[in-house]
Amino acid sequence: MNSATQVPSPVFGPDAKPLQTASGPAWVVDSVDGIPVALRESAFATRCQDFRYYEVLEESLSRQFDFRFFVLCHEATGEWAVQPLFFVDQDLLAGVPLGIRSIFSGIRKYWPRFLKLRMMTIGCAAGEGELDHDQPWVAPALHDAIDAYRHDAKAFLILLKDFPCTYRGAFAAFSCSGYQRVPSMPASRLDLDFASFDEYMTKRLSKVFRKNLRRKLRAAENAPPITMELLTDVTPIIEEIFPLYLQTHERSEFQFEKLTKEYFCLLGRRMPDRVQYFVWRQHGRVIAFSLCMVHEDTLYDLNIGLDYSVALDLSLYFVTWRDLIEWALRNGLKVYHTGPLDYDPKLHLKQRLAPLDLYARHNSAFFNPIFKLALQWLEPTRHDKVLRSFPNAHEL
């Protein structure tokens, strides 16, 4: 069922808050369970992360985020759309380098919540933001629903989080009504328009980096054998892979969500048609894993976990990435897409940036001009020098 398909008029419980948009009625629902089954089954049906993904997030990350959902109706056509949102206490310094954050440590010693504000966030708590479907009424209806709800939400900030740049036209109404668009840390992509990994190295990579990469891969080849297996359900080995995720997560300078064991277990069980866990072992011990999703012609590389007791010596980042690309080629996929951060290797591997946008405003009309000015300095890409070296950095 397409998300824009007409469905019978749903009945919402007494806890649903009614709103009104220019397109028709809307509601704020405080749980997945408050959304009728027909809408859940159709929501995000054409997206890689369909509504099952948001169900998993609510079940596994509810201690970090307070989840809600807008349900929108286009009265003239009978079409419906669902849009996830969540509330979080956000540190406005999270997107700046550690050195700058340390400047404020003295203030936070006496004022722990300095520049930490409750935020209403529209989008995905663990991934890129998307609209339910592409009908042109959805973005304006969402804008109206946010405006009708934002004062009752009792949040200082409103944020549309990590929406691909392809939404810029649809979100023009936000840019014209008090929201400041700034670049978020971008994802990256690689077109798989080559026949083999060797061809890719020969034709795409610089001579210096190609030589360096071959040396890194030989280090793993000369070590005890590393094997790879594919799984959809990692519940039996969650105690082996989860510590590797934590190692990698804790090494990241920028952190937002912290995934849980429940997330990794539920995702494979709920979405076995999309989810692939790549697991690498040495001497029978798990030393790396990658959580990926496959949709249409694209391999989405979502999360990685590495055992850093061996990761650097074995160049596991490059070994696992090579194996993913080779698997994608064998299975006829055309695009590799991965999330933000770690831009230096991605630059040398000739990936291109896939820009993501933030649309933000302060809930107070009085403070919003000051906030928009400050946002120009707080936005995260401003402090990453590597990003400027990508050939399409101007698209940010």
C-alpha positions as semicolon CSV with decimal commas, in nm:
position;residue;x (nm);y (nm);z (nm)
1;M;0,000;0,000;0,000
2;N;0,135;0,341;-0,092
3;S;0,150;0,595;0,191
4;A;-0,064;0,834;-0,009
5;T;-0,339;0,576;-0,060
6;Q;-0,677;0,655;0,086
7;V;-0,752;0,464;0,403
8;P;-1,071;0,450;0,610
9;S;-1,102;0,743;0,849
10;P;-0,916;0,630;1,160
11;V;-1,041;0,669;1,513
12;F;-0,796;0,819;1,761
13;G;-0,800;0,774;2,135
14;P;-0,882;1,046;2,387
15;D;-0,510;1,118;2,443
16;A;-0,458;1,229;2,081
17;K;-0,437;1,607;2,053
18;P;-0,640;1,747;1,760
19;L;-0,488;2,018;1,540
20;Q;-0,588;2,194;1,220
21;T;-0,381;2,258;0,907
22;A;-0,466;2,423;0,577
23;S;-0,499;2,073;0,427
24;G;-0,732;1,938;0,693
25;P;-0,735;1,792;1,042
26;A;-0,425;1,662;1,216
27;W;-0,343;1,497;1,545
28;V;-0,049;1,449;1,780
29;V;-0,036;1,088;1,900
30;D;0,188;0,992;2,189
31;S;0,271;0,633;2,088
32;V;0,289;0,396;1,795
33;D;0,000;0,209;1,954
34;G;-0,219;0,517;1,911
35;I;-0,186;0,505;1,532
36;P;-0,439;0,281;1,353
37;V;-0,292;-0,031;1,192
38;A;-0,385;0,075;0,837
39;L;-0,182;0,394;0,872
40;R;0,115;0,212;1,025
41;E;0,122;-0,037;0,740
42;S;0,119;0,237;0,476
43;A;0,350;0,490;0,646
44;F;0,694;0,533;0,484
45;A;0,615;0,236;0,261
46;T;0,839;0,359;-0,021
47;R;1,132;0,447;0,209
48;C;1,419;0,223;0,311
49;Q;1,330;0,274;0,675
50;D;0,958;0,211;0,669
51;F;0,737;0,249;0,975
52;R;0,866;-0,072;1,128
53;Y;1,192;0,115;1,189
54;Y;1,016;0,384;1,392
55;E;0,838;0,116;1,594
56;V;1,177;-0,031;1,682
57;L;1,310;0,311;1,783
58;E;1,020;0,372;2,020
59;E;1,066;0,031;2,183
60;S;1,444;0,047;2,214
61;L;1,530;0,415;2,271
62;S;1,242;0,536;2,487
63;R;1,476;0,610;2,778
64;Q;1,662;0,865;2,566
65;F;1,376;1,022;2,372
66;D;1,012;1,106;2,434
67;F;0,845;0,997;2,110
68;R;0,535;1,144;1,946
69;F;0,376;1,132;1,599
70;F;0,194;1,384;1,385
71;V;-0,088;1,228;1,185
72;L;-0,188;1,452;0,893
73;C;-0,493;1,436;0,669
74;H;-0,556;1,592;0,330
75;E;-0,929;1,643;0,355
76;A;-0,991;1,699;-0,016
77;T;-0,829;1,373;-0,130
78;G;-0,862;1,153;0,178
79;E;-0,485;1,095;0,187
80;W;-0,294;1,053;0,513
81;A;0,064;1,095;0,630
82;V;0,248;1,016;0,952
83;Q;0,549;1,217;1,074
84;P;0,760;1,107;1,373
85;L;0,885;1,359;1,626
86;F;1,050;1,334;1,963
87;F;1,158;1,547;2,256
88;V;1,512;1,554;2,391
89;D;1,726;1,771;2,614
90;Q;1,984;1,892;2,364
91;D;2,332;2,022;2,434
92;L;2,383;2,309;2,189
93;L;2,759;2,262;2,218
94;A;2,746;1,900;2,098
95;G;2,828;2,003;1,742
96;V;3,143;2,199;1,820
97;P;3,495;2,060;1,877
98;L;3,603;1,944;2,221
99;G;3,844;2,236;2,252
100;I;3,563;2,489;2,221
101;R;3,337;2,290;2,453
102;S;3,607;2,297;2,719
103;I;3,586;2,678;2,726
104;F;3,239;2,647;2,877
105;S;3,327;2,377;3,129
106;G;3,381;2,638;3,402
107;I;3,037;2,787;3,348
108;R;2,876;2,442;3,354
109;K;3,047;2,363;3,682
110;Y;2,811;2,614;3,844
111;W;2,531;2,607;3,584
112;P;2,511;2,244;3,458
113;R;2,228;2,313;3,211
114;F;2,395;2,610;3,043
115;L;2,310;2,583;2,669
116;K;2,116;2,261;2,730
117;L;1,755;2,309;2,620
118;R;1,446;2,095;2,570
119;M;1,398;2,050;2,199
120;M;1,112;1,925;1,983
121;T;1,272;1,738;1,694
122;I;1,096;1,633;1,376
123;G;1,258;1,344;1,197
124;C;1,436;1,026;1,293
125;A;1,610;0,973;1,628
126;A;1,864;0,737;1,469
127;G;1,899;0,819;1,102
128;E;1,811;1,067;0,832
129;G;1,484;1,257;0,835
130;E;1,223;1,182;0,571
131;L;0,864;1,267;0,494
132;D;0,616;0,983;0,482
133;H;0,564;1,026;0,107
134;D;0,619;1,276;-0,171
135;Q;0,272;1,426;-0,218
136;P;0,316;1,806;-0,229
137;W;0,064;1,877;0,049
138;V;0,264;1,693;0,318
139;A;0,538;1,950;0,389
140;P;0,298;2,250;0,417
141;A;0,067;2,044;0,639
142;L;0,359;1,949;0,859
143;H;0,460;2,315;0,885
144;D;0,106;2,407;0,994
145;A;0,090;2,121;1,245
146;I;0,421;2,218;1,405
147;D;0,308;2,580;1,430
148;A;-0,021;2,475;1,590
149;Y;0,151;2,247;1,841
150;R;0,480;2,418;1,925
151;H;0,351;2,631;2,212
152;D;0,175;2,339;2,381
153;A;0,492;2,135;2,333
154;K;0,674;2,347;2,592
155;A;1,008;2,313;2,414
156;F;1,260;2,593;2,377
157;L;1,378;2,482;2,032
158;I;1,215;2,326;1,727
159;L;1,436;2,131;1,491
160;L;1,383;1,944;1,166
161;K;1,676;1,704;1,187
162;D;1,899;1,567;0,912
163;F;1,670;1,598;0,611
164;P;1,843;1,538;0,274
165;C;1,900;1,845;0,061
166;T;1,639;1,716;-0,186
167;Y;1,377;1,852;0,057
168;R;1,493;2,213;0,025
169;G;1,219;2,303;-0,220
170;A;0,948;2,134;-0,017
171;F;1,068;2,304;0,303
172;A;1,075;2,656;0,160
173;A;0,785;2,748;0,390
174;F;1,004;2,679;0,693
175;S;1,287;2,897;0,565
176;C;1,039;3,181;0,513
177;S;0,875;3,160;0,856
178;G;1,146;3,196;1,116
179;Y;1,347;2,877;1,066
180;Q;1,718;2,892;0,991
181;R;1,853;2,625;0,759
182;V;2,209;2,515;0,837
183;P;2,407;2,213;0,719
184;S;2,419;1,908;0,938
185;M;2,710;1,666;0,926
186;P;2,655;1,510;0,582
187;A;2,623;1,150;0,480
188;S;2,827;1,020;0,186
189;R;2,768;0,806;-0,123
190;L;2,960;0,611;-0,381
191;D;2,821;0,511;-0,720
192;L;2,908;0,147;-0,780
193;D;2,966;0,193;-1,151
194;F;3,264;-0,041;-1,172
195;A;3,288;-0,417;-1,217
196;S;3,522;-0,506;-0,931
197;F;3,702;-0,362;-0,632
198;D;4,032;-0,385;-0,822
199;E;3,886;-0,179;-1,106
200;Y;3,764;0,076;-0,853
201;M;4,107;0,108;-0,696
202;T;4,280;0,135;-1,032
203;K;4,046;0,389;-1,190
204;R;3,924;0,593;-0,895
205;L;4,194;0,618;-0,632
206;S;4,508;0,823;-0,644
207;K;4,832;0,632;-0,694
208;V;4,955;0,720;-0,345
209;F;4,636;0,621;-0,165
210;R;4,594;0,307;-0,378
211;K;4,940;0,193;-0,271
212;N;4,860;0,276;0,090
213;L;4,528;0,091;0,076
214;R;4,686;-0,221;-0,075
215;R;4,939;-0,219;0,207
216;K;4,663;-0,195;0,467
217;L;4,469;-0,481;0,311
218;R;4,781;-0,699;0,294
219;A;4,826;-0,658;0,670
220;A;4,494;-0,835;0,719
221;E;4,571;-1,097;0,454
222;N;4,898;-1,185;0,626
223;A;4,728;-1,221;0,964
224;P;4,529;-1,527;1,079
225;P;4,227;-1,566;0,849
226;I;3,935;-1,327;0,888
227;T;3,596;-1,471;0,788
228;M;3,270;-1,291;0,716
229;E;2,915;-1,413;0,772
230;L;2,575;-1,257;0,706
231;L;2,293;-1,258;0,959
232;T;1,955;-1,095;0,995
233;D;1,907;-1,175;1,364
234;V;2,203;-1,104;1,594
235;T;2,021;-1,187;1,917
236;P;2,235;-1,500;1,975
237;I;2,558;-1,297;1,949
238;I;2,444;-0,962;2,088
239;E;2,682;-0,992;2,385
240;E;2,970;-1,021;2,136
241;I;2,881;-0,738;1,898
242;F;2,737;-0,478;2,135
243;P;3,069;-0,407;2,314
244;L;3,222;-0,342;1,970
245;Y;2,951;-0,087;1,895
246;L;3,020;0,082;2,229
247;Q;3,393;0,099;2,157
248;T;3,328;0,272;1,825
249;H;3,056;0,497;1,962
250;E;3,270;0,619;2,250
251;R;3,555;0,711;2,016
252;S;3,329;0,947;1,821
253;E;3,370;1,317;1,893
254;F;3,005;1,386;1,807
255;Q;2,733;1,179;1,971
256;F;2,355;1,206;1,957
257;E;2,170;0,880;2,010
258;K;2,323;0,582;2,189
259;L;2,185;0,260;2,045
260;T;2,087;-0,029;2,270
261;K;2,103;-0,406;2,262
262;E;1,727;-0,407;2,207
263;Y;1,768;-0,192;1,895
264;F;2,011;-0,432;1,730
265;C;1,803;-0,739;1,820
266;L;1,462;-0,599;1,729
267;L;1,570;-0,447;1,398
268;G;1,668;-0,777;1,238
269;R;1,363;-0,958;1,369
270;R;1,118;-0,688;1,253
271;M;1,280;-0,608;0,917
272;P;1,449;-0,928;0,795
273;D;1,368;-0,836;0,434
274;R;1,586;-0,522;0,459
275;V;1,845;-0,578;0,733
276;Q;2,184;-0,742;0,686
277;Y;2,439;-0,783;0,962
278;F;2,790;-0,842;0,831
279;V;2,999;-1,009;1,101
280;W;3,375;-1,063;1,080
281;R;3,557;-1,321;1,295
282;Q;3,914;-1,416;1,362
283;H;3,993;-1,737;1,552
284;G;3,614;-1,767;1,593
285;R;3,596;-1,436;1,784
286;V;3,387;-1,146;1,653
287;I;3,620;-0,856;1,573
288;A;3,388;-0,637;1,365
289;F;3,029;-0,601;1,250
290;S;2,833;-0,370;1,024
291;L;2,460;-0,310;1,032
292;C;2,330;-0,243;0,682
293;M;1,996;-0,216;0,507
294;V;1,925;-0,294;0,143
295;H;1,652;-0,109;-0,043
296;E;1,602;-0,102;-0,418
297;D;1,953;-0,056;-0,566
298;T;2,126;0,089;-0,258
299;L;2,328;-0,054;0,031
300;Y;2,279;0,166;0,339
301;D;2,566;0,129;0,586
302;L;2,414;0,235;0,919
303;N;2,641;0,132;1,206
304;I;2,979;-0,028;1,257
305;G;3,149;-0,185;1,554
306;L;3,521;-0,263;1,571
307;D;3,738;-0,440;1,825
308;Y;4,006;-0,178;1,876
309;S;4,246;-0,426;2,032
310;V;4,309;-0,543;1,673
311;A;4,128;-0,290;1,453
312;L;4,422;-0,060;1,385
313;D;4,679;-0,335;1,327
314;L;4,444;-0,514;1,086
315;S;4,307;-0,195;0,924
316;L;3,959;-0,330;0,992
317;Y;3,786;-0,014;0,876
318;F;3,919;-0,068;0,523
319;V;3,886;-0,449;0,528
320;T;3,520;-0,434;0,625
321;W;3,448;-0,156;0,378
322;R;3,607;-0,352;0,092
323;D;3,400;-0,657;0,181
324;L;3,078;-0,451;0,182
325;I;3,154;-0,304;-0,160
326;E;3,239;-0,645;-0,306
327;W;2,917;-0,793;-0,163
328;A;2,714;-0,505;-0,308
329;L;2,870;-0,559;-0,651
330;R;2,798;-0,932;-0,641
331;N;2,437;-0,858;-0,561
332;G;2,388;-0,604;-0,837
333;L;2,356;-0,294;-0,620
334;K;2,434;0,044;-0,772
335;V;2,490;0,281;-0,477
336;Y;2,666;0,267;-0,142
337;H;2,532;0,515;0,117
338;T;2,675;0,571;0,463
339;G;2,617;0,809;0,751
340;P;2,807;1,110;0,884
341;L;3,160;1,146;1,031
342;D;3,498;0,983;0,953
343;Y;3,539;1,209;0,651
344;D;3,912;1,173;0,595
345;P;3,901;0,810;0,471
346;K;3,582;0,882;0,278
347;L;3,755;1,167;0,098
348;H;4,044;0,944;-0,007
349;L;3,802;0,667;-0,106
350;K;3,642;0,916;-0,348
351;Q;3,299;0,916;-0,190
352;R;3,081;1,220;-0,246
353;L;2,898;1,410;0,023
354;A;2,523;1,359;0,055
355;P;2,420;1,688;0,224
356;L;2,179;1,685;0,517
357;D;2,002;1,992;0,652
358;L;1,883;2,119;0,987
359;Y;1,591;2,363;1,008
360;A;1,580;2,525;1,350
361;R;1,409;2,804;1,537
362;H;1,361;2,921;1,895
363;N;1,005;2,885;2,017
364;S;1,008;3,245;2,134
365;A;0,969;3,506;1,860
366;F;1,171;3,744;2,076
367;F;1,474;3,517;2,115
368;N;1,459;3,358;1,770
369;P;1,669;3,625;1,587
370;I;1,945;3,585;1,847
371;F;1,925;3,207;1,821
372;K;1,945;3,215;1,441
373;L;2,257;3,428;1,462
374;A;2,419;3,196;1,717
375;L;2,330;2,894;1,506
376;Q;2,569;3,008;1,236
377;W;2,854;2,949;1,483
378;L;2,715;2,637;1,649
379;E;2,639;2,439;1,334
380;P;2,872;2,137;1,323
381;T;3,018;2,149;0,970
382;R;3,178;2,487;1,036
383;H;3,454;2,324;1,240
384;D;3,539;2,027;1,014
385;K;3,822;2,123;0,778
386;V;3,815;1,794;0,585
387;L;3,465;1,861;0,454
388;R;3,591;2,161;0,256
389;S;3,814;1,932;0,050
390;F;3,529;1,729;-0,101
391;P;3,456;1,827;-0,462
392;N;3,086;1,889;-0,386
393;A;3,138;2,068;-0,052
394;H;2,965;2,372;-0,200
395;E;2,638;2,175;-0,193
396;L;2,632;2,191;0,186
